Amino acid sequence: MRRFISGFTLLEILVVLVIIGLIASLVGPRLFTQLEGSQVRVAETQIKMLRSAVETFRLDMGRLPTADEGLGVLYTRPTDMRSAERWRGPYLDEPVPLDPWDSPYRYSVPGRDGHAFALYSLGADRAPGGEGNNADIGILPPAD
């Protein structure tokens, strides 16, 4: 009595791998395009959250964070006793996040076009300017 062991042949496995490869080559580029677009949306959302925290800080303190304090003062009490007395933070639930490209958000005073401050990410290329995913995102600093 002979027993037959059922299984896949090498040819069947290769055909399945070729089909999976074709599907991945069609779907992959679209998926990566969506990923890049989502990083921009995440950066825009985080900037709105940080902007709100800066505005709340300004209401409590009567001033904006200085360039030396930066965004860290939104989470950590200032060391200056006079400022520490008025500080009602933390203004963020967690320390200031990095942007989706693992770079710190930039903050400076003043901003462009009448904004009191600049709060932005340099985008995917981590360099000023750019287009698409490389474009700067947020409230930009004055042009040089």
Backbone bond lengths (Angstrom), bond angles and torsions (degrees), N, CA, C in turn:
res aa  C-N    CA-C-N  psi(-1)  N-CA   C-N-CA  omega(-1)  CA-C   N-CA-C  phi
1 M - - - 1.422 - - 1.533 109.98 -
2 R 1.335 115.84 124.70 1.467 120.68 -178.66 1.517 109.74 -99.36
3 R 1.290 114.50 140.17 1.468 120.15 175.26 1.512 108.41 -104.67
4 F 1.316 114.37 138.21 1.460 119.08 176.03 1.523 108.62 -104.06
5 I 1.304 116.78 129.44 1.462 121.80 176.04 1.517 106.28 -97.62
6 S 1.310 113.75 117.87 1.470 116.50 -179.13 1.522 109.44 -85.59
7 G 1.290 115.81 150.59 1.456 122.22 -179.70 1.515 109.53 -179.68
8 F 1.313 115.27 -175.97 1.457 120.67 -179.92 1.524 109.20 -96.79
9 T 1.290 115.25 144.30 1.457 119.22 175.00 1.520 108.73 -83.95
10 L 1.291 115.24 163.18 1.459 120.85 178.18 1.521 110.71 -59.19
11 L 1.304 117.16 -39.25 1.462 121.45 179.57 1.523 111.49 -63.16
12 E 1.309 118.03 -41.84 1.473 121.29 178.81 1.532 111.00 -64.09
13 I 1.306 116.27 -41.73 1.474 120.29 179.04 1.519 110.31 -64.50
14 L 1.327 118.19 -41.42 1.470 121.41 178.91 1.527 111.26 -64.05
15 V 1.322 117.80 -40.16 1.465 121.06 178.38 1.530 110.09 -62.17
16 V 1.323 117.27 -43.99 1.463 121.00 178.92 1.533 110.47 -63.10
17 L 1.319 118.14 -42.37 1.468 121.18 178.98 1.522 111.77 -63.86
18 V 1.324 117.94 -38.67 1.461 121.24 177.73 1.525 110.00 -65.04
19 I 1.319 118.03 -41.44 1.471 121.34 178.76 1.524 110.30 -64.52
20 I 1.319 117.56 -44.05 1.474 120.67 177.95 1.527 110.01 -62.19
21 G 1.315 117.74 -40.74 1.464 121.34 178.36 1.522 112.08 -62.78
22 L 1.317 117.48 -41.40 1.469 120.77 178.07 1.527 111.48 -64.32
23 I 1.314 116.24 -43.68 1.466 119.63 178.67 1.530 110.34 -62.99
24 A 1.327 117.49 -43.87 1.471 121.31 179.80 1.522 111.04 -63.09
25 S 1.332 117.60 -36.64 1.471 119.33 -179.70 1.521 111.79 -70.66
26 L 1.311 117.76 -24.46 1.468 120.70 177.20 1.529 111.81 -84.97
27 V 1.318 117.25 -39.56 1.464 121.61 -175.13 1.534 111.59 -86.57
28 G 1.316 118.33 -33.95 1.463 122.70 -175.15 1.514 115.13 -52.43
29 P 1.343 119.17 -52.94 1.471 118.83 -179.10 1.528 113.28 -59.45
30 R 1.316 117.32 -37.94 1.471 119.68 178.09 1.521 110.91 -66.15
31 L 1.302 116.59 -38.76 1.453 121.25 179.75 1.521 110.87 -64.75
32 F 1.342 117.36 -43.29 1.463 120.35 179.37 1.518 111.95 -67.94
33 T 1.316 118.92 -33.05 1.468 122.00 175.72 1.516 109.93 -63.03
34 Q 1.322 116.84 -42.19 1.456 120.64 178.03 1.526 110.96 -65.56
35 L 1.316 117.62 -37.75 1.457 121.68 179.25 1.519 110.55 -62.42
36 E 1.333 117.41 -45.57 1.464 120.99 -179.95 1.527 110.43 -63.16
37 G 1.318 118.01 -41.58 1.459 121.34 178.36 1.516 111.82 -65.02
38 S 1.336 117.02 -34.64 1.460 119.73 179.69 1.526 111.11 -69.63
39 Q 1.333 117.99 -31.94 1.456 119.95 177.37 1.526 110.93 -63.73
40 V 1.318 117.42 -39.09 1.460 121.30 177.44 1.527 109.59 -64.14
41 R 1.333 117.29 -42.92 1.468 120.48 179.58 1.528 111.14 -65.09
42 V 1.320 117.41 -38.02 1.473 120.81 176.99 1.526 109.61 -62.86
43 A 1.318 117.42 -45.15 1.470 121.09 179.59 1.529 110.13 -61.43
44 E 1.325 118.21 -43.96 1.466 121.34 179.36 1.528 110.93 -61.31
45 T 1.317 116.77 -41.39 1.467 121.16 -179.99 1.522 111.05 -67.45
46 Q 1.323 117.27 -43.25 1.459 120.16 179.21 1.528 110.86 -64.95
47 I 1.318 117.20 -37.27 1.466 119.88 178.80 1.524 110.42 -65.31
48 K 1.325 117.56 -39.45 1.469 120.17 176.48 1.525 110.58 -61.94
49 M 1.331 117.43 -41.90 1.457 121.52 178.65 1.535 110.25 -63.33
50 L 1.334 116.55 -45.67 1.464 120.27 179.99 1.525 111.33 -65.91
51 R 1.325 116.80 -37.80 1.463 120.58 178.33 1.528 110.19 -62.12
52 S 1.309 116.99 -43.26 1.462 121.44 177.96 1.528 110.63 -60.98
53 A 1.324 117.07 -41.74 1.465 120.86 178.57 1.529 111.05 -64.95
54 V 1.341 117.35 -40.08 1.471 120.96 177.73 1.530 109.90 -63.28
55 E 1.324 117.22 -42.58 1.468 120.73 179.95 1.530 111.18 -65.49
56 T 1.325 117.73 -38.80 1.471 120.81 176.94 1.524 110.09 -65.95
57 F 1.320 116.62 -41.35 1.466 121.16 175.51 1.531 109.81 -57.49
58 R 1.333 116.04 -44.81 1.470 120.02 -179.31 1.522 111.28 -62.33
59 L 1.320 117.81 -38.72 1.466 120.29 178.17 1.528 111.55 -64.23
60 D 1.329 117.45 -42.25 1.465 121.23 179.95 1.517 112.86 -71.38
61 M 1.322 116.14 -42.85 1.460 120.92 -170.90 1.529 113.48 -93.15
62 G 1.329 116.78 -19.51 1.455 119.81 -176.65 1.522 112.75 78.59
63 R 1.306 116.26 13.57 1.468 121.97 179.63 1.516 109.05 -159.87
64 L 1.307 115.14 165.80 1.460 121.26 174.42 1.528 109.58 -85.60
65 P 1.331 117.56 159.16 1.464 118.05 171.07 1.534 109.44 -59.58
66 T 1.305 115.87 142.04 1.462 119.40 177.36 1.527 108.69 -75.26
67 A 1.316 115.27 165.93 1.468 119.68 177.44 1.525 110.03 -63.23
68 D 1.345 117.39 -34.32 1.465 120.79 178.63 1.528 111.83 -68.68
69 E 1.337 117.09 -39.33 1.466 120.59 178.05 1.523 110.84 -69.55
70 G 1.323 115.25 -39.89 1.460 120.51 -178.77 1.512 112.10 62.06
71 L 1.313 115.59 -160.84 1.460 120.90 -177.68 1.529 112.29 -77.57
72 G 1.316 117.32 -14.81 1.464 121.00 179.32 1.513 113.40 -59.42
73 V 1.331 117.39 -27.74 1.458 121.65 -179.18 1.531 111.79 -69.89
74 L 1.307 117.09 -11.81 1.464 120.17 176.78 1.527 111.28 -74.54
75 Y 1.326 116.73 -19.66 1.461 121.29 -178.17 1.531 112.34 -115.71
76 T 1.311 116.79 -30.32 1.460 121.99 -176.02 1.523 109.99 -114.75
77 R 1.310 116.27 132.08 1.469 122.11 -179.68 1.533 110.52 -58.31
78 P 1.331 117.51 138.18 1.473 119.82 177.99 1.531 111.05 -62.70
79 T 1.309 116.59 152.63 1.467 120.75 179.77 1.524 111.79 -82.39
80 D 1.314 117.13 -25.00 1.459 122.08 177.53 1.532 109.01 -65.77
81 M 1.338 118.25 123.16 1.463 122.13 -175.58 1.533 112.28 -59.04
82 R 1.297 116.76 -40.62 1.470 120.34 -178.78 1.531 110.79 -62.88
83 S 1.318 116.60 -43.79 1.463 120.83 177.80 1.522 111.59 -71.27
84 A 1.325 116.89 -37.27 1.460 120.98 -177.88 1.524 111.62 -62.38
85 E 1.328 117.94 -31.39 1.466 121.40 179.74 1.525 112.00 -66.48
86 R 1.311 117.30 -35.18 1.473 121.32 -177.34 1.526 113.06 -88.72
87 W 1.318 116.74 -17.49 1.468 122.31 -175.74 1.523 109.55 -65.00
88 R 1.314 117.89 127.75 1.464 123.25 -179.30 1.532 111.93 -117.04
89 G 1.313 115.62 22.47 1.458 120.35 -175.82 1.499 112.84 -79.40
90 P 1.303 117.18 -167.96 1.456 125.15 6.75 1.527 112.09 -73.93
91 Y 1.301 114.58 148.10 1.462 122.13 -178.06 1.527 111.40 -92.22
92 L 1.315 116.19 -5.44 1.465 122.83 175.59 1.526 108.05 -128.23
93 D 1.320 117.44 149.63 1.468 121.71 178.44 1.521 112.13 -72.85
94 E 1.326 116.37 -26.95 1.466 122.50 -178.17 1.518 108.39 -137.04
95 P 1.336 117.83 166.16 1.466 118.61 174.67 1.528 111.21 -55.84
96 V 1.321 116.25 159.25 1.465 121.80 -177.66 1.529 109.45 -56.27
97 P 1.337 116.85 124.83 1.475 119.29 -178.64 1.524 111.64 -74.11
98 L 1.309 115.14 160.98 1.466 120.56 169.77 1.521 107.32 -81.35
99 D 1.328 116.68 158.89 1.465 119.01 176.62 1.536 109.01 -71.62
100 P 1.318 118.81 171.45 1.474 120.29 -176.98 1.526 114.70 -61.03
101 W 1.323 118.00 -12.70 1.457 121.95 179.02 1.525 110.67 -103.85
102 D 1.329 116.67 18.85 1.474 124.98 176.63 1.522 114.10 61.42
103 S 1.319 116.20 35.62 1.463 122.19 173.70 1.523 108.36 -118.10
104 P 1.333 117.63 150.98 1.468 118.10 178.18 1.531 111.07 -70.69
105 Y 1.328 115.66 148.02 1.458 119.83 172.57 1.515 108.19 -68.42
106 R 1.319 116.07 146.32 1.464 121.80 -178.91 1.522 109.35 -96.72
107 Y 1.331 116.14 141.33 1.458 122.19 178.29 1.517 107.95 -136.65
108 S 1.326 116.84 134.64 1.460 120.82 174.69 1.526 108.95 -154.75
109 V 1.308 114.88 163.06 1.465 122.65 178.90 1.517 106.75 -124.48
110 P 1.303 122.03 130.58 1.471 129.96 -2.72 1.530 110.66 -88.63
111 G 1.339 115.15 179.21 1.454 121.72 176.37 1.518 110.56 -99.15
112 R 1.313 115.60 -174.47 1.462 122.87 -179.75 1.531 109.86 -89.44
113 D 1.323 115.96 155.47 1.470 123.19 172.70 1.523 112.98 55.52
114 G 1.308 117.42 43.40 1.460 121.85 174.88 1.519 115.06 83.45
115 H 1.317 118.91 0.10 1.461 120.32 176.67 1.526 109.05 -73.06
116 A 1.317 116.19 141.76 1.463 120.73 -178.16 1.533 112.52 -70.31
117 F 1.323 116.92 -25.25 1.460 120.34 -179.22 1.523 109.66 -147.04
118 A 1.326 115.24 164.04 1.465 122.42 175.48 1.525 107.40 -112.30
119 L 1.328 115.67 136.06 1.452 122.12 179.83 1.523 106.55 -145.52
120 Y 1.327 117.19 109.94 1.458 118.72 -169.33 1.523 112.54 -156.87
121 S 1.343 113.58 166.20 1.455 123.47 172.58 1.528 107.14 -115.51
122 L 1.316 116.95 147.53 1.460 120.99 178.64 1.526 112.64 -82.91
123 G 1.327 118.51 -0.96 1.458 121.54 178.03 1.510 112.44 82.65
124 A 1.324 114.89 -170.45 1.466 121.62 -173.42 1.523 113.68 -62.83
125 D 1.336 117.45 -32.29 1.468 119.37 -177.36 1.530 113.14 -84.17
126 R 1.322 117.51 -7.79 1.474 123.54 178.93 1.525 112.59 57.14
127 A 1.340 115.72 29.33 1.464 121.51 179.25 1.528 108.76 -134.36
128 P 1.330 117.53 148.82 1.469 119.47 179.62 1.524 112.08 -58.73
129 G 1.328 115.38 146.91 1.467 121.08 178.92 1.509 111.09 81.86
130 G 1.299 115.46 -156.64 1.451 120.84 178.31 1.520 112.12 101.95
131 E 1.315 114.94 171.70 1.459 121.83 179.76 1.518 109.37 -132.93
132 G 1.324 116.93 159.75 1.458 121.79 179.22 1.516 110.79 62.74
133 N 1.328 117.38 -130.29 1.467 121.36 179.82 1.524 112.44 -70.18
134 N 1.310 117.85 -15.75 1.464 122.04 178.55 1.525 112.48 -87.30
135 A 1.331 117.50 -7.13 1.469 121.11 -176.60 1.523 110.55 -70.40
136 D 1.334 115.64 149.45 1.451 121.24 173.99 1.521 108.33 -69.20
137 I 1.343 116.60 142.63 1.459 122.36 -174.68 1.520 108.91 -125.16
138 G 1.314 117.68 131.44 1.459 121.41 173.43 1.506 112.69 122.33
139 I 1.321 115.36 -154.82 1.463 123.43 177.30 1.513 106.02 -90.94
140 L 1.320 116.16 108.53 1.460 120.51 -168.29 1.525 112.78 -83.99
141 P 1.346 116.61 157.67 1.471 120.88 177.50 1.532 109.68 -77.26
142 P 1.338 116.01 166.04 1.479 118.66 176.96 1.533 110.80 -58.11
143 A 1.313 115.46 144.87 1.465 119.72 178.03 1.521 109.53 -68.83
144 D 1.305 116.01 142.12 1.486 120.02 -179.99 1.505 110.98 -76.33
